[in-house]
Amino acid sequence: MCDICMKHGAGGKWYLNARHYSEEIATRYNLREFLLEQYKNFEQIPVRKMAGVSPAGLGYKLQIPIIGRLIKTTAERLLHSNRPPKNPFRPDGHIGQVVPLEDAIAILEHCAAEPIIEKNCMCRYMSRGIKEACCINFGVMSEIIDRLPRFIPEKEKYQLSRREAIARFTEHNRKGYIGTIWFGPFPYINNLCSCATPECAGIRPRLDFGIHSIYKAEYVAVLDPERCRGCRDCIAACRFAALQPAPSDQGVGIEASRCFGCGLCRHVCPTEALSLVPRSEIPALRGSY
């Protein structure tokens, strides 16, 4: 991203900048108080008005030409903001990106601030009433969740070493959960999530309404036709409909513009015919996130 790591596409992978995980950032913006207030009242966030707009009937409002464009523009301006965080109930500076397994491991090995925990996914809990521990948090977030028992898993281990966190994320990724990393709020990174659709509150606005609530990964999937034997297991594994039956009705085709670069398709391919390449190496996709 740009020199302050917020303009997407330039300057490398913003999520591998260890400074964004630091105690310095948390203290400068008083994020302990900010995040405690946010997560104490987490369930209220989806029903609060945003920039004066109620989320009730949002799908209908977005279909109204002028109003829809205004809502979308406002939402993206808030999400992509790099202003100092002030209001814990606004989505200011809360933008994320899909990350494949390799980059998630690099985050956990070299960037994430300790202590590291794994808390219940609130998206899943609020949409389906299921408590599943699959969101890995670092630093200040670990302290905040200590004070909020409903986020703490009842069965799984809560506090993790780096090695344990890597093992847990790997398990979720191979299960078919999408790896995502988040500013929350900018410029502090504290969430490495394993997202499931359609529950994820970060991914759904983009898929349902075209709101850029999350960036595609720095990668895109490619297929080696010599290795592909046409089992099509990858089609079922793809969460973004980027993999489709080939026109010849044999094998698989990739609609690259749909690919988010999560890498989940690789886990189910018995012949390792699928791999990830940097998005920048595909001329038609360069700069398209």
Buried (B, 14 or more C-beta within 10 A) or exposed (E): BEEEBBEBBEBEBBBBBEEBBBEEBBEEBEBBEBBBEBBEEBEEBEEEEBEEBEEEEBEEBBEEEEEBEBBBEBBBEBBBBBEEBEEBBBBBBBBBBBBBBEBBBBBBEEBBBBBBBBBBBBBBBBBEEEBBBBBBBBBBBBBBBBEEEEBBBEEBEBBBEBEBBBEBBBEBBEEBBBBBBBBBBBBBBBBBBBBBEEBBBBBBBBBEBEBBBBBBBBBBBBBEEEEBEEBBEBBEBBBBEBBBEBEEEEBBBBEBEBBBBBBBBBBBBEEEBBBBEEBEEBEEBEEEB
